[in-house]
Structure formats: structure tokens, C-alpha cells
Amino acid sequence: MCFRLTQLTEFSCGHTSIARQQRVDCNKSNCRISQAHNPNPHDCDAECAQRMLADQTIIMDTVSQPCTRCAGHTNGF
């Protein structure tokens, strides 16, 4: 079924930031959310998936510096 993919950037401090989000279409006719959903009359509630799958995340980039929030702090303050 369809899901949302979140691509992250990970910093040296361990924090992440969202670089990009997108909806991934499963292209299945029995998914209510898909662009390929069956347009013909049918019992959609009984035959089709009604919800997206859980969001998926992936780290696409790593940065050898701390995030902007941590970069402004020294000694943990």
C-alpha cells in the first residue's frame, strides 16, 4: 500500500533533520489512496486498503558537523 518516505540528514551530534518527504504510490487498484485505485463501482470499504502503511525513514546524508542547534552550544549549555 502507499506510504510516506522521509529522507533525513544526520549530523555528528546524532540529531537529524528532514531533507525531503514524499508520498510513495503503490500503484495498486485495491488501494483507496493510490492514483491507480479502481474507478469502477465496487465495495471499496470491503475490497480496498483504506489507510497508508506506516511512514518510512531513511538517512540519505551524513554531515561531519553538529546541527545548527548544537553548534551554538558549548559544554552542553
Buried (B, 14 or more C-beta within 10 A) or exposed (E): BBBBEBBBBBBEBEBBEEBEEEEEBBEBBBBBBBEBBBEEEEEEEEEBBEEBBEEEEEEEEEEEEBBEEBEEEEEEE
